[in-house]
Amino acid sequence: HERGGRGLSQAPAPWSRRLRTGTVGGRPARVGMSCAAVATLTEEIRLKRGVSGLGFNIIGGTDYQPNCKDSAIYVSKIKVDGPAALDGRLKEQDQILAINGQKLDNVTHQEAVEIFRNSGNVVTLLVLKKKRIENNQNNKAPVSQLVMAILGITVLAMCVYVKYRRRL
């Protein structure tokens, strides 16, 4: 499992991660009634090619646009025991932005496949990960833990008071 390596001139450094809440691809995300947001994270992943390739399948390209004219290249399947599965960072539905520094903007599916096939034994992927965040859930845990702690202390104080009130 190797991290880092060559990147794009406009890509973040291998050790950096950018988290943008409320955006999809740099544009504001639609926030529905559930107060949901989308966080994006770019990550550079280096994989060593195995016997059967890199261990994942891709979908997308300019000739295949199932989602509102989105021609990006996505991971469609991670193969069990392949290099990607063993590494653990690449997930299904991750978007592949570049391979060994070569951007995958406006390429057909077959062109993307050829870029992968000709990418060498060690491949550096620039990957965009998207995660839906429920804002209500993010704030509930710390508040409920605080409330429970205060409630516990209050109950303990009341028990001590009831037990020792005659001595006070």
C-alpha positions as CSV (number, residue, x, y, z in Angstrom):
1,H,0.0,0.0,0.0
2,E,1.7,3.1,-1.1
3,R,0.5,6.7,-0.6
4,G,1.6,9.8,-2.4
5,G,3.4,9.9,-5.7
6,R,3.0,12.0,-8.7
7,G,-0.1,14.3,-8.9
8,L,-1.7,16.8,-11.1
9,S,-0.4,20.4,-11.2
10,Q,-3.8,21.6,-9.9
11,A,-4.4,18.6,-7.6
12,P,-3.8,18.8,-3.9
13,A,-0.5,17.5,-2.5
14,P,-0.5,13.8,-1.8
15,W,-0.6,14.4,2.0
16,S,-3.4,16.9,1.9
17,R,-7.2,16.3,1.9
18,R,-9.8,18.9,1.2
19,L,-13.2,18.6,2.8
20,R,-15.9,20.9,1.5
21,T,-19.2,20.5,3.2
22,G,-22.2,21.6,1.2
23,T,-20.6,21.2,-2.2
24,V,-20.7,18.7,-5.1
25,G,-17.8,19.2,-7.5
26,G,-17.2,22.7,-6.2
27,R,-20.8,23.8,-6.6
28,P,-23.3,24.2,-3.8
29,A,-25.2,21.1,-3.1
30,R,-29.0,21.0,-2.9
31,V,-30.0,20.8,0.7
32,G,-33.4,19.1,1.1
33,M,-35.8,18.9,4.0
34,S,-33.5,16.5,5.8
35,C,-30.8,19.2,6.1
36,A,-28.4,17.0,4.2
37,A,-25.1,18.1,2.7
38,V,-22.5,16.4,0.6
39,A,-18.8,16.4,1.6
40,T,-16.2,15.8,-1.0
41,L,-12.7,14.6,-0.5
42,T,-9.9,14.1,-3.0
43,E,-7.4,11.4,-2.3
44,E,-4.4,10.1,-4.2
45,I,-4.2,6.3,-4.2
46,R,-1.3,4.2,-5.5
47,L,-2.0,0.6,-6.4
48,K,0.3,-2.1,-7.7
49,R,-1.2,-4.0,-10.5
50,G,-2.0,-7.7,-9.7
51,V,-2.3,-10.8,-11.8
52,S,-5.9,-9.8,-12.9
53,G,-5.3,-6.0,-13.0
54,L,-6.0,-3.4,-10.4
55,G,-9.0,-5.2,-9.0
56,F,-11.9,-2.9,-9.9
57,N,-14.3,-2.1,-12.8
58,I,-15.2,1.3,-14.1
59,I,-18.4,2.8,-15.6
60,G,-19.0,6.1,-17.3
61,G,-17.4,8.2,-20.1
62,T,-18.7,10.6,-22.7
63,D,-20.4,7.8,-24.6
64,Y,-22.2,6.5,-21.4
65,Q,-24.1,9.1,-19.4
66,P,-26.8,7.5,-17.2
67,N,-27.0,10.5,-14.8
68,C,-27.9,13.8,-16.3
69,K,-25.1,14.0,-18.8
70,D,-22.4,13.2,-16.2
71,S,-19.6,11.8,-18.3
72,A,-17.2,11.2,-15.4
73,I,-15.5,7.8,-14.8
74,Y,-16.7,6.0,-11.6
75,V,-15.7,2.8,-9.8
76,S,-18.6,0.4,-10.4
77,K,-17.2,-2.7,-8.6
78,I,-14.4,-3.6,-6.3
79,K,-13.2,-7.2,-7.0
80,V,-12.7,-9.4,-3.9
81,D,-9.0,-10.0,-3.1
82,G,-7.8,-7.6,-5.9
83,P,-5.3,-4.8,-5.2
84,A,-8.0,-2.2,-4.7
85,A,-9.9,-4.4,-2.2
86,L,-6.7,-5.3,-0.3
87,D,-5.7,-1.6,-0.1
88,G,-9.2,-0.7,1.2
89,R,-9.3,3.0,0.3
90,L,-11.0,2.9,-3.1
91,K,-14.8,2.4,-2.9
92,E,-17.6,1.8,-5.3
93,Q,-19.1,5.1,-6.6
94,D,-15.7,6.9,-6.2
95,Q,-15.0,9.1,-9.1
96,I,-11.6,8.7,-10.9
97,L,-10.3,12.1,-11.7
98,A,-6.9,11.1,-13.1
99,I,-4.6,8.2,-13.8
100,N,-0.9,8.8,-13.3
101,G,-1.5,12.5,-13.7
102,Q,-3.6,12.1,-16.9
103,K,-7.0,13.7,-16.4
104,L,-10.1,11.8,-17.4
105,D,-12.1,14.8,-18.5
106,N,-14.2,14.2,-21.6
107,V,-13.0,10.7,-22.4
108,T,-15.1,7.9,-23.7
109,H,-15.4,4.7,-21.7
110,Q,-13.0,2.8,-24.1
111,E,-10.4,5.7,-23.9
112,A,-10.5,5.4,-20.1
113,V,-10.1,1.6,-20.3
114,E,-7.0,2.1,-22.6
115,I,-5.5,4.6,-20.2
116,F,-5.8,2.1,-17.4
117,R,-4.4,-0.7,-19.5
118,N,-1.3,1.4,-20.5
119,S,-0.7,2.9,-17.0
120,G,2.1,0.6,-15.9
121,N,2.5,-1.7,-12.9
122,V,2.1,1.0,-10.3
123,V,-0.8,3.3,-10.8
124,T,-1.6,6.6,-9.1
125,L,-5.2,7.4,-9.0
126,L,-6.7,10.8,-8.1
127,V,-10.1,10.0,-6.6
128,L,-13.0,12.1,-5.7
129,K,-15.1,10.7,-2.8
130,K,-18.6,12.0,-2.0
131,K,-20.3,11.4,1.2
132,R,-23.8,12.4,2.2
133,I,-23.8,14.1,5.6
134,E,-27.0,14.5,7.7
135,N,-26.4,17.7,9.6
136,N,-28.9,16.7,12.3
137,Q,-27.1,13.5,13.1
138,N,-23.7,15.2,13.3
139,N,-24.9,17.5,16.1
140,K,-27.1,15.0,18.0
141,A,-24.3,12.8,19.4
142,P,-22.3,15.4,21.4
143,V,-25.5,17.1,22.7
144,S,-27.1,13.9,23.8
145,Q,-23.8,12.8,25.5
146,L,-23.7,16.1,27.4
147,V,-27.3,15.8,28.4
148,M,-26.8,12.3,29.7
149,A,-23.7,13.3,31.7
150,I,-25.6,16.2,33.3
151,L,-28.6,13.9,34.0
152,G,-26.3,11.3,35.6
153,I,-24.6,13.8,37.8
154,T,-27.9,15.3,38.9
155,V,-29.3,11.8,39.8
156,L,-26.1,11.1,41.8
157,A,-26.3,14.4,43.6
158,M,-29.9,13.7,44.5
159,C,-29.1,10.3,45.9
160,V,-26.3,11.7,48.0
161,Y,-28.5,14.5,49.3
162,V,-31.4,12.1,50.2
163,K,-28.9,9.7,52.0
164,Y,-27.1,12.4,54.0
165,R,-29.7,15.2,54.3
166,R,-30.2,14.5,58.1
167,R,-26.5,15.0,58.7
168,L,-26.4,18.3,57.0
